[in-house]
């Protein structure tokens, strides 16, 4: 999601992102899975479990990935009532013009060791 300044482009971007997350959840994606990885590893018997997250902020890759995501699910966003075609065109233009401080979901890594090894 976008923080800071709350202009129309940011509000639209956040609305579309919420719509995308709803589409993922409707298809069975566990949106909290990354945060549960340490517990899953501990429950599997691993020791010294650790985790970290990489959270890209304002990277050129953010706009590229956001654009690709929107284009990939554009029809489903529209059909689900999450955005109109015009709103998506406006959002894609804002991304292309670098008017948004886009962030991506964190990439979470977790690891542990087998006890005694």
ABEGO torsion letter per residue (X at the ends): XBBEBBBAAAAAAAAAAAAAAAAAAAAGBBAAAAAAAAAAAAAAGBBGBBBBBBBBBGBAAAAAAAAAAAAAAAAAAAAAGABBAAAAAAAAAAAAAGABBBBBBBBBBBBBBBBGX
